[in-house]
Each structure stands twice: as C-alpha cells, then as structure tokens.
C-alpha cells in the first residue's frame, strides 16, 4: 500500500485561492471562512503542542539523568522507558488537562496529538541526556 502524500495545508489553500483568482478575476472570491478558521485553529493547536513537546524533551532529559540519576547502563533501558513515558503520555496530559482541547474524532483525534514534534522530542532528549551524562562523567 503506497504512503499517502503529505500535504502542506497552508500552501494548498494559498494555491487554490490563486487559481480561483486567475479563473475569475472580475468576480469577488468568497472564501469559506469556517473551513479556513478550522484549519488555522488546528495548526495553532499543533504548533503549541510542538513547542511544548520540545520543552518537555529538554526537561525530561535533564530530570531523568541529572536529578533522578537514570544511567544509560544496560543498553540504556531505564532511560529509554523514561523517554517513552514522556514521549507518549505528556501530549495527552497537556492537550486535555492544561490546554483543555476537546477530543473530536474528525478534527482533533489521537493522531493529531501524537504527531507534532516527535522528531524534535527525540533529538532534544538525546542531545540533552548525552551532554548531561558527559559533563557528569567528567566531573
């Protein structure tokens, strides 16, 4: 089964507006305000979750290695479990308890909660824990 093509919603919307203006230059274009507003709201939610996830990665990396002393021994299993807990549980906690987003199967489902910031979380978590462990090893 082929992978679905990733679509940048903002670029697609702008392209459709330009095409409509070219095809009907003399008429005023009526843009569906409700649909664009829903897209903008969803993008705003995903952006907030992205940056919260980036901050969470740095904090969980520091807390796990520096304060709780989870060592990357035994193939880093303890640190890996610590990372997975923050990776998958924190976005739901932040989304529903702190930001108070409503769960909607069509607009705001679990995939939209998990997706934003997975890469930045992993990168920042690994960088912070490696740097912290290296400094602690030299001290």
BALUMNU-634607 format. One line per 5 residues: number of its first residue (from 1); their letters; for each residue y, x, z of N, C-alpha, C. Coordinates in nm, 4 decimals, padded with zeros to 6 digits, m for minus. Atoms other than C-alpha are relative to their C-alpha. Last residue first. Example, Ala and Ser with C-alpha at 12.3 -4.5 7.8 and 13.67 -1.06 7.14 Angstrom:
2> sa> m00.1190 m00.0820 m00.0060 m00.1060 01.3670 00.7140 00.1090 m00.0770 00.0730 | m00.1190 00.0890 00.0000 m00.4500 01.2300 00.7800 00.1200 00.0900 00.0000
***
This chain:
139> xxxxx> m00.0679 m00.0089 m00.1306 01.5882 03.3171 03.6961 m00.0963 00.0336 00.1083 | m00.0701 m00.1274 m00.0140 01.4320 03.3985 03.3592 00.0659 00.0171 00.1352 | 00.0991 m00.1085 00.0041 01.1719 03.1210 03.3763 00.0665 00.1360 00.0181 | 00.0684 m00.0054 m00.1294 01.4351 02.8686 03.4879 m00.1031 00.1117 00.0045 | m00.0928 m00.0486 m00.1026 01.6523 02.9519 03.1883 m00.0671 00.0089 00.1350
134> xxxxx> m00.0268 m00.1418 00.0262 01.3583 02.9168 02.9505 00.0948 00.0569 00.1024 | 00.1164 m00.0768 m00.0447 01.2470 02.5883 03.1081 00.0215 00.1491 m00.0211 | 00.0057 00.0053 m00.1462 01.5962 02.4438 03.0698 m00.1162 00.0821 00.0533 | m00.1088 m00.0841 m00.0510 01.6248 02.5598 02.7079 m00.0021 00.0034 00.1521 | 00.0314 m00.1404 00.0310 01.2822 02.4192 02.6222 00.1076 00.0927 00.0549
129> xxxxx> 00.1086 m00.0475 m00.0873 01.3483 02.0920 02.8072 m00.0355 00.1454 m00.0285 | m00.0458 m00.0087 m00.1391 01.6901 02.0402 02.6462 m00.1110 00.0526 00.0902 | m00.0982 m00.1070 m00.0163 01.5749 02.1219 02.2947 00.0397 00.0185 00.1459 | 00.0664 m00.1288 00.0141 01.2614 01.9077 02.3175 00.0969 00.1163 00.0189 | 00.0913 m00.0176 m00.1126 01.4429 01.6050 02.4556 m00.0643 00.1378 m00.0068
124> xxxxx> m00.0777 m00.0357 m00.1191 01.7258 01.6460 02.2045 m00.0881 00.0221 00.1215 | m00.0681 m00.1274 00.0172 01.4931 01.6564 01.9050 00.0737 00.0428 00.1266 | 00.0988 m00.1072 m00.0027 01.2624 01.3786 02.0215 00.0672 00.1361 m00.0083 | 00.0592 m00.0062 m00.1330 01.5485 01.1440 02.1063 m00.0959 00.1177 00.0082 | m00.0961 m00.0684 m00.0860 01.7373 01.2276 01.7865 m00.0540 00.0107 00.1421
119> xxxxx> m00.0103 m00.1415 00.0343 01.4318 01.1395 01.5801 00.0939 00.0761 00.0911 | 00.1263 m00.0653 m00.0356 01.3591 00.8100 01.7541 00.0098 00.1505 m00.0256 | m00.0088 m00.1172 m00.0853 01.7248 00.7079 01.7490 m00.1295 00.0669 00.0372 | m00.1169 m00.0876 00.0007 01.7124 00.3553 01.6173 m00.0116 00.1162 00.0979 | m00.0371 m00.0877 00.1115 01.3609 00.2257 01.5522 00.1200 00.0911 00.0226
114> xxxxx> 00.0682 m00.1291 m00.0026 01.2306 00.0882 01.8859 00.0572 00.0975 m00.1037 | m00.0273 m00.0646 m00.1272 01.4760 m00.1990 01.9363 m00.0583 00.1413 00.0014 | m00.1406 m00.0394 m00.0005 01.4873 m00.3093 01.5735 00.0382 00.0685 00.1307 | m00.0147 m00.1111 00.0948 01.1079 m00.3078 01.5686 00.1442 00.0503 m00.0038 | 00.0386 m00.1261 m00.0632 01.0936 m00.5152 01.8887 00.0136 00.1188 m00.0945
109> xxxxx> 00.1370 m00.0049 m00.0501 01.2904 m00.8025 01.7356 m00.0331 00.1396 00.0512 | 00.0046 m00.1104 m00.0967 01.6603 m00.8725 01.6909 m00.1382 00.0038 00.0639 | m00.1138 m00.0908 00.0039 01.7306 m01.0889 01.3845 m00.0164 00.1235 00.0885 | m00.0536 m00.0242 00.1334 01.4195 m01.2893 01.2952 00.1059 00.1103 m00.0009 | 00.1035 m00.0526 00.0889 01.2086 m01.2814 01.6106 00.0538 00.0353 m00.1375
104> xxxxx> 00.0110 00.0951 00.1093 01.5151 m01.3171 01.8327 m00.0982 00.0582 m00.1004 | 00.1125 m00.0268 00.0894 01.5379 m01.1470 02.1717 m00.0094 m00.1117 m00.1027 | 00.1000 00.1061 00.0036 01.8851 m01.1867 02.3210 m00.1106 00.0366 m00.0983 | 00.0236 00.0556 00.1323 02.0829 m00.8739 02.3969 m00.1097 m00.1045 00.0087 | 00.0274 00.1447 m00.0014 02.1877 m00.8234 02.7587 m00.0066 m00.0601 m00.1406
99> xxxxx> m00.0850 00.0554 00.1060 02.3351 m00.4710 02.7176 m00.0162 m00.1511 m00.0167 | m00.1351 m00.0560 m00.0068 02.2005 m00.3530 03.0554 00.0918 m00.0637 m00.1037 | m00.0567 00.0072 m00.1345 01.8944 m00.5731 03.1078 00.1441 00.0499 00.0030 | 00.0041 00.1320 m00.0615 01.7681 m00.6650 02.7610 00.0685 m00.0079 00.1360 | m00.0326 00.1102 00.0894 01.8543 m00.3719 02.5379 00.0108 m00.1333 00.0732
94> xxxxx> m00.1423 m00.0038 00.0350 01.8677 m00.1011 02.8038 00.0391 m00.1229 m00.0809 | m00.0766 00.0163 m00.1228 01.5285 m00.1898 02.9515 00.1491 m00.0071 m00.0310 | 00.0145 00.1403 m00.0377 01.3768 m00.2343 02.6062 00.0805 m00.0301 00.1260 | m00.0763 00.0872 00.0905 01.5195 00.0986 02.4881 m00.0111 m00.1480 00.0337 | m00.1448 00.0037 m00.0218 01.4006 00.2744 02.8081 00.0747 m00.0891 m00.0986
89> xxxxx> m00.0386 00.1010 m00.0999 01.0321 00.1820 02.7813 00.1516 m00.0138 00.0153 | 00.0347 00.1371 00.0343 00.9276 00.3542 02.4575 00.0495 m00.1049 00.0988 | m00.0118 00.0271 00.1429 01.0841 00.7012 02.4588 m00.0214 m00.1476 m00.0308 | m00.1411 00.0219 00.0320 01.1396 00.7207 02.8341 00.0194 m00.0407 m00.1447 | m00.0497 00.1092 m00.0854 00.7711 00.6694 02.9079 00.1462 m00.0300 m00.0316
84> xxxxx> 00.0415 00.1283 00.0573 00.6729 00.8822 02.6085 00.0483 m00.1185 00.0824 | m00.0808 00.0282 00.1179 00.8784 01.1779 02.7354 m00.0355 m00.1365 m00.0592 | m00.1367 00.0270 m00.0468 00.7184 01.1695 03.0826 00.0897 m00.0386 m00.1177 | 00.0064 00.1362 m00.0553 00.3727 01.1469 02.9207 00.1376 m00.0422 00.0508 | 00.0194 00.0912 00.1129 00.4555 01.4551 02.7099 m00.0046 m00.1453 00.0482
79> xxxxx> m00.1302 00.0157 00.0638 00.5941 01.6411 03.0109 m00.0066 m00.0962 m00.1179 | m00.0880 00.0714 m00.0934 00.2731 01.5828 03.2005 00.1364 m00.0267 m00.0597 | 00.0402 00.1398 m00.0087 00.0581 01.6796 02.9003 00.0903 m00.0812 00.0936 | m00.1185 00.0836 m00.0137 00.2460 02.0013 02.8254 m00.0299 m00.1472 00.0170 | m00.0453 00.0488 00.1313 m00.0620 02.1774 02.6921 00.1176 m00.0970 00.0112
74> xxxxx> 00.1098 00.0845 00.0482 m00.1989 02.2195 03.0450 00.0398 m00.0701 m00.1295 | 00.1321 m00.0638 m00.0082 00.1366 02.3601 03.1537 m00.1054 m00.1005 m00.0415 | 00.0730 00.0138 00.1257 00.4811 02.2386 03.0377 m00.1315 00.0784 00.0025 | 00.0161 m00.1232 00.0765 00.5936 02.2027 03.3960 m00.0729 m00.0262 m00.1300 | 00.1150 00.0225 00.0876 00.7246 01.8826 03.5469 m00.0100 00.1207 m00.0923
69> xxxxx> 00.0840 m00.1177 00.0175 00.9585 02.0211 03.8121 m00.1254 m00.0241 m00.0821 | 00.1353 00.0383 m00.0378 01.1022 01.6878 03.9209 m00.0997 00.1123 m00.0221 | 00.0068 00.0588 m00.1337 01.4584 01.8184 03.9283 m00.1412 m00.0355 00.0438 | m00.0816 m00.0647 m00.1016 01.4806 02.0656 03.6405 m00.0232 m00.0567 00.1399 | 00.0294 m00.1423 m00.0183 01.1999 01.9738 03.4040 00.0735 00.0597 00.1184
64> xxxxx> 00.1422 m00.0307 m00.0017 01.1838 01.5971 03.4154 m00.0295 00.1448 00.0292 | 00.0630 00.0501 m00.1226 01.5432 01.5385 03.5156 m00.1456 00.0410 00.0093 | m00.0502 m00.0744 m00.1159 01.6838 01.7630 03.2435 m00.0683 m00.0442 00.1289 | 00.0447 m00.1382 00.0129 01.4641 01.6207 02.9690 00.0437 00.0843 00.1182 | 00.1413 m00.0020 m00.0380 01.5212 01.2651 03.0922 m00.0586 00.1399 m00.0132
59> xxxxx> 00.0178 00.0210 m00.1441 01.8977 01.3183 03.0903 m00.1461 00.0055 00.0420 | m00.0529 m00.1155 m00.0720 01.9111 01.4724 02.7429 m00.0248 m00.0152 00.1500 | 00.0843 m00.1159 00.0308 01.6833 01.2112 02.5909 00.0458 00.1222 00.0785 | 00.1220 00.0109 m00.0790 01.8653 00.9256 02.7662 m00.0914 00.1194 m00.0228 | m00.0364 m00.0360 m00.1375 02.1966 01.0393 02.6161 m00.1234 m00.0032 00.0898
54> xxxxx> m00.0333 m00.1431 00.0016 02.0456 01.0327 02.2669 00.0353 00.0483 00.1410 | 00.1260 m00.0740 00.0067 01.8806 00.6945 02.3364 00.0254 00.1506 m00.0016 | 00.0602 00.0091 m00.1332 02.2132 00.5511 02.4485 m00.1306 00.0776 00.0028 | m00.0697 m00.0942 m00.0866 02.3648 00.6842 02.1274 m00.0508 m00.0064 00.1435 | 00.0181 m00.1368 00.0474 02.1062 00.5163 01.9086 00.0642 00.0992 00.0967
49> xxxxx> 00.1319 m00.0454 m00.0447 02.1027 00.1949 02.1140 m00.0263 00.1440 m00.0416 | m00.0053 m00.0165 m00.1454 02.4771 00.1556 02.0646 m00.1331 00.0516 00.0530 | m00.0794 m00.1193 m00.0273 02.4409 00.2190 01.6917 00.0097 00.0256 00.1499 | 00.0843 m00.1168 00.0265 02.1566 m00.0337 01.6647 00.0753 00.1297 00.0277 | 00.1032 m00.0084 m00.1027 02.3667 m00.3010 01.8338 m00.0853 00.1248 m00.0185
44> xxxxx> m00.0674 m00.0412 m00.1233 02.6636 m00.2301 01.6073 m00.0998 00.0145 00.1137 | m00.0300 m00.1425 00.0123 02.4401 m00.2438 01.3012 00.0699 00.0536 00.1248 | 00.1259 m00.0732 m00.0136 02.3035 m00.5800 01.4154 00.0218 00.1508 m00.0098 | 00.0418 00.0087 m00.1403 02.6531 m00.7170 01.4734 m00.1286 00.0785 00.0212 | m00.0861 m00.0881 m00.0780 02.7707 m00.5919 01.1337 m00.0396 00.0001 00.1471
39> xxxxx> 00.0368 m00.1375 00.0334 02.4738 m00.7523 00.9604 00.0810 00.0978 00.0838 | 00.1306 m00.0261 m00.0601 02.5296 m01.0825 01.1397 m00.0435 00.1437 m00.0248 | m00.0214 m00.0139 m00.1431 02.9014 m01.0735 01.0503 m00.1321 00.0302 00.0708 | m00.0549 m00.1331 m00.0231 02.8205 m01.0073 00.6885 00.0238 00.0232 00.1483 | 00.1036 m00.1002 00.0253 02.5877 m01.3080 00.6845 00.0531 00.1412 00.0224
34> xxxxx> 00.1042 00.0049 m00.1020 02.8388 m01.5361 00.8564 m00.1044 00.1085 m00.0221 | m00.0432 m00.0665 m00.1229 03.1334 m01.4291 00.6418 m00.1087 00.0025 00.1054 | 00.0596 00.0744 m00.1093 02.9676 m01.5167 00.3125 00.0285 00.0735 00.1309 | 00.1067 m00.0750 m00.0639 03.2078 m01.3538 00.0736 m00.0496 m00.0818 00.1181 | 00.0275 00.0504 m00.1339 03.4113 m01.5809 m00.1481 m00.1208 00.0743 00.0556
29> xxxxx> 00.1396 m00.0096 m00.0428 03.5410 m01.3887 m00.4448 m00.0118 m00.0491 00.1430 | 00.0058 m00.0597 m00.1323 03.8682 m01.5017 m00.5919 m00.1449 m00.0035 00.0477 | 00.0278 00.0920 m00.1103 03.8371 m01.5676 m00.9591 m00.0022 00.0760 00.1320 | m00.1109 00.0938 m00.0182 04.0102 m01.3627 m01.2265 m00.0222 m00.0967 00.1168 | m00.1244 m00.0611 m00.0479 03.7832 m01.0582 m01.1972 00.1123 m00.0996 00.0270
24> xxxxx> m00.0963 00.1097 m00.0122 03.4527 m01.2473 m01.2114 00.1337 00.0537 00.0493 | 00.0444 00.1143 00.0794 03.1835 m01.0063 m01.3361 00.0990 m00.1158 00.0036 | m00.0002 m00.0341 00.1422 03.3604 m00.6945 m01.2153 m00.0376 m00.1197 m00.0864 | m00.1389 m00.0115 00.0440 03.4433 m00.8447 m00.8769 00.0090 00.0339 m00.1482 | m00.0533 00.1350 00.0096 03.0831 m00.9576 m00.8313 00.1449 00.0021 m00.0466
19> xxxxx> 00.0581 00.0637 00.1179 02.9564 m00.6103 m00.9094 00.0557 m00.1404 m00.0204 | m00.0603 m00.0600 00.1188 03.1977 m00.4580 m00.6584 m00.0530 m00.0636 m00.1273 | m00.1383 00.0479 00.0070 03.0896 m00.7039 m00.3850 00.0692 00.0562 m00.1237 | 00.0026 00.1386 00.0454 02.7230 m00.6330 m00.4569 00.1405 m00.0582 m00.0139 | 00.0351 m00.0018 00.1410 02.7819 m00.2579 m00.4287 m00.0025 m00.1417 m00.0566
14> xxxxx> m00.1176 m00.0439 00.0754 02.9663 m00.2995 m00.0980 m00.0274 00.0004 m00.1500 | m00.0988 00.1073 m00.0064 02.6778 m00.5047 00.0425 00.1248 00.0363 m00.0800 | 00.0453 00.1082 00.0876 02.4217 m00.2505 m00.0755 00.1009 m00.1142 m00.0037 | m00.0202 m00.0419 00.1388 02.6195 00.0342 00.0801 m00.0410 m00.1095 m00.0970 | m00.1435 m00.0046 00.0289 02.6468 m00.1460 00.4151 00.0268 00.0379 m00.1456
9> xxxxx> m00.0551 00.1346 00.0100 02.2793 m00.2428 00.4215 00.1479 00.0025 m00.0378 | m00.1198 m00.0108 m00.0808 02.1391 00.1020 00.3487 00.0782 m00.1296 m00.0200 | m00.1237 00.0506 00.0579 01.7969 00.0140 00.2155 00.1129 00.0200 00.1000 | m00.1040 00.0132 m00.1027 01.4732 00.1960 00.2803 00.1320 m00.0375 m00.0669 | m00.1166 m00.0846 00.0217 01.2127 00.1273 00.0115 00.1039 m00.0263 00.1093
4> xxxx> m00.1193 00.0739 00.0440 00.8922 m00.0284 00.1400 00.1193 00.0947 m00.0087 | m00.1008 00.0149 m00.1045 00.6032 00.2165 00.1532 00.1160 m00.0833 m00.0519 | m00.1186 m00.0863 00.0068 00.3317 00.1586 m00.1030 00.0973 m00.0307 00.1129 | m00.1181 00.0844 00.0000 00.0000 00.0000 00.0000 00.1239 00.0886 00.0000
***
